[in-house]
Amino acid sequence: MDYQEFSENQKIISDWILNYFKKIEEIPVLSDVKPGEIKKLLNKQPPQKGKTIPELLSEFDNFLFKGITHWNHPGFMAYFNSTSCEAGILSEFLISALNLNGMIWKTSPVVTELEESMMNWFKEMIGLDDQFWGIIYDTASISTFHALASAREQLNLEIREKGVSGRTDLPKLSIFCSENAHSSVEKSAIALGIGQENVRKIIANENFEMDLNELRVKIEDDIKNGIKPICVIATVGTTSFASIDPVKEIASLCKQFNIWLHVDAAYAGVAAVLPEMKWISDGWEDADSIVINPHKWMFTPMDCSIFLTKKKNILKNAFSLIPEYLRTQQDDEVDNLMDYGLQLGRRFRALKLWFIISNLGVSGIQEKIRNHITWAKEFADWITNHKYLKLVAPVHFSTVCFQFITDSNSSIEEINSNNQKLLDLINSSGKIFISHTKVKNQIVLRLTIGSYWQEKRHIEVAKNVIENSIIGLLKKD
Ligand SMILES: *Cc1c(COP(=O)(O)O)cnc(C)c1O
């Protein structure tokens, strides 16, 4: 492409994006394609001759668009919605144009130094001090993997050198998390040779918080049986219920038994930017590591996960491996970020954070998050006062769990069938998309606010869709 053509194509894509945001509310939020439908539309063979960008965009509209579930749609209220603000979108344009790889400081000093500086901004925003050092990974799953790898490294069992297989000199290792912890904890245990059966899932109380007594008993049991507890994962904002484990009390148990404490605040951690929500970070100063995802509730395009640790050197001991061709004269003066993780290559993700934090300002981010929490609490009040809806978990953040109960004597089967029907009806509206979870084998509906693109009126839309769906179901009966 010459400059002229590049410039025209760039305009075409920008206009497409603008138009997309203008009409997004008219598009059904959830894609209704059947499995395999998109694949069938595509050519089996790659084209021999190149196509123009306008040709591609028209194929995109015709064949790919219908397979999109629209995360930036204001009606996207499922899972934890990940949305991208304007500054984030524009920064990605620049990031791909530069295409920097910050594997070592020298391969683009700005990648390493802006990342360090953004980690300091972020710590300042959520009120953490300089004991913590931060790095960006792609996802919370990978951040938690690095936490567990560090917890394992800390034991000095020569696992790095000798591995785990075939060794009779190693104790079994175990890790602890609540029954509501994210599945990434177990995946890390699988990958790190700890084993899925050595993940102790601690029961939670009626507010879905990890039970401290049970945690202590399980740790002591393991020690008695010659098993070595290496890490507790406390969750602030669990995936199912957005509940909060008692971090401070867990931290003192970890201290007593010399166990690594990792705080998984992937979704909810950003809320600590609000002075009135600062209490959620109680005990974080006693953690060894913390993960928070800007790509969840800080309007950052996928992907961007912040990992903070007090034990930078242990992380480095776990992963640093420097081949001759990557040695530089600055190695004693700088951090080479490849030394702090599994990956070599490193995208310029810090630029997204710089754009977003600078463009919205801390106060802009605070205002959005404060609104989301307020709207979620108002929505929860509506649920509480509704004849047929019941609030299932306390609402601390922007996620509301509820159930549709028409008769207090309903069996579990009836409750599940009714809630499944309501969920399907709500999601077939095209106007909103919500998700579900389970408690004691019962289906629970789950609505999350937290999109950059949501306004208060979108919560009213959600209420209307839910109300009309309930009326529809009751009529059928
Ligand atoms: C979403 C989530 C994760 C996983 O996040 P990824 O970035 O997709 O890996 C982990 N823990 C919690 C609490 C989450 O909400």
The ligand as an SDF file (V2000), in Angstrom:
LIG
                    3D

 15 15  0  0  0  0  0  0  0  0999 V2000
  -11.9490  -13.5780   35.1590 C   0  0  0  0  0  0  0  0  0  0  0  0
  -11.2500  -14.1090   36.3360 C   0  0  0  0  0  0  0  0  0  0  0  0
  -10.0880  -14.8680   36.2110 C   0  0  0  0  0  0  0  0  0  0  0  0
   -9.5140  -15.2570   34.8690 C   0  0  0  0  0  0  0  0  0  0  0  0
   -9.2320  -14.1590   34.1070 O   0  0  0  0  0  0  0  0  0  0  0  0
   -8.4190  -14.2700   32.7290 P   0  0  0  0  0  0  0  0  0  0  0  0
   -7.7680  -12.9440   32.6220 O   0  0  0  0  0  0  0  0  0  0  0  0
   -9.4610  -14.4990   31.6780 O   0  0  0  0  0  0  0  0  0  0  0  0
   -7.4780  -15.4030   32.8210 O   0  0  0  0  0  0  0  0  0  0  0  0
   -9.4550  -15.3000   37.3560 C   0  0  0  0  0  0  0  0  0  0  0  0
   -9.9380  -15.0050   38.5650 N   0  0  0  0  0  0  0  0  0  0  0  0
  -11.0530  -14.2730   38.7500 C   0  0  0  0  0  0  0  0  0  0  0  0
  -11.5400  -13.9700   40.1260 C   0  0  0  0  0  0  0  0  0  0  0  0
  -11.7500  -13.8060   37.6400 C   0  0  0  0  0  0  0  0  0  0  0  0
  -12.8560  -13.0830   37.8070 O   0  0  0  0  0  0  0  0  0  0  0  0
  1  2  1  0
  2  3  1  0
  2 14  2  0
  3  4  1  0
  3 10  2  0
  4  5  1  0
  5  6  1  0
  6  7  2  0
  6  8  1  0
  6  9  1  0
 10 11  1  0
 11 12  2  0
 12 13  1  0
 12 14  1  0
 14 15  1  0
M  END
$$$$
